[in-house]
Amino acid sequence: MIMIKKVFRFTPFVLFFACFLFSCSDENGTSIVDISEKKEEKKVIVKVPTLKDSLLREINICRESPYDIITSSCVVKTSFLPLSKESSLNNGFILQIKYISEDRPVLLTNVYERNSDQELIQLNEFKGFLTDNLPRQSGYSDILLRFIEIESERKFFYNCWFTYSQDDSKYVYRECYSINRESTKGDYQFDVYSSIDASDRDKTQTNKEVKTILNDLNYLN
């Protein structure tokens, strides 16, 4: 009877000690288990160059290696117009482009055409804005360009039409459509000349004078 009581007294201690060992064993087991974490795979999105991207790379306006870039890194904004009605952009185009050169923004309207050797050749470089185009039976649209001449206190805007010449294989000056004058401070603006209201004599004289001004400013190439 005395022995049973001793065993009974000893049993809770054994159970408590066993539970303690089991608990410690479980904690140690958890701490030493090597749980591998699954790493998420990063998806790399590769940009497929468009036709316009390829054309920009081909003309290489930024003077970078065409094999290192998808598009020219200096280009800010572009606007493409097919060179002729029946032709794709790949064969020739008029490009209005804004890009950064020597930390300065430059806006040009360039004309390109692919030659018999499948090379894009620059036909024209205009330092002006492309504002309109007019289809012609030849397939080549006439283009209306806007040029700016800045003086000390005023600015002149020359709006001129250019026609594609088959003989010269480039765009040539046709006529001055209108001239606007504006204050450099922006406090006034008005029309100086309009070909719609001008006499034939005034048209001839104005066309000659404007062409000389644009050439002197090196706006026509």
Rosetta blueprint (number, residue, H / E / L):
1 M L
2 I H
3 M H
4 I H
5 K H
6 K H
7 V H
8 F H
9 R H
10 F H
11 T H
12 P H
13 F H
14 V H
15 L H
16 F H
17 F H
18 A H
19 C H
20 F H
21 L H
22 F H
23 S H
24 C H
25 S H
26 D H
27 E H
28 N H
29 G H
30 T H
31 S H
32 I H
33 V L
34 D L
35 I L
36 S L
37 E L
38 K L
39 K L
40 E L
41 E L
42 K L
43 K L
44 V L
45 I L
46 V L
47 K L
48 V L
49 P L
50 T L
51 L H
52 K H
53 D H
54 S H
55 L H
56 L H
57 R H
58 E H
59 I H
60 N L
61 I L
62 C L
63 R L
64 E L
65 S L
66 P L
67 Y L
68 D L
69 I L
70 I L
71 T L
72 S L
73 S L
74 C L
75 V E
76 V E
77 K E
78 T E
79 S E
80 F E
81 L E
82 P E
83 L L
84 S E
85 K L
86 E L
87 S L
88 S L
89 L H
90 N H
91 N H
92 G E
93 F E
94 I E
95 L E
96 Q E
97 I E
98 K E
99 Y E
100 I E
101 S E
102 E L
103 D L
104 R E
105 P E
106 V E
107 L E
108 L E
109 T E
110 N E
111 V E
112 Y E
113 E E
114 R E
115 N L
116 S L
117 D L
118 Q L
119 E L
120 L E
121 I E
122 Q E
123 L E
124 N E
125 E E
126 F E
127 K L
128 G L
129 F E
130 L E
131 T E
132 D E
133 N E
134 L E
135 P L
136 R L
137 Q L
138 S L
139 G L
140 Y E
141 S L
142 D E
143 I E
144 L E
145 L E
146 R E
147 F E
148 I E
149 E E
150 I E
151 E L
152 S L
153 E L
154 R E
155 K E
156 F E
157 F E
158 Y E
159 N E
160 C E
161 W E
162 F E
163 T E
164 Y E
165 S E
166 Q L
167 D L
168 D L
169 S L
170 K E
171 Y E
172 V E
173 Y E
174 R E
175 E E
176 C E
177 Y E
178 S E
179 I E
180 N E
181 R E
182 E E
183 S E
184 T L
185 K L
186 G L
187 D L
188 Y L
189 Q E
190 F E
191 D E
192 V E
193 Y E
194 S E
195 S L
196 I L
197 D L
198 A L
199 S L
200 D H
201 R H
202 D H
203 K H
204 T H
205 Q H
206 T H
207 N H
208 K H
209 E H
210 V H
211 K H
212 T H
213 I H
214 L H
215 N H
216 D H
217 L L
218 N L
219 Y L
220 L E
221 N L
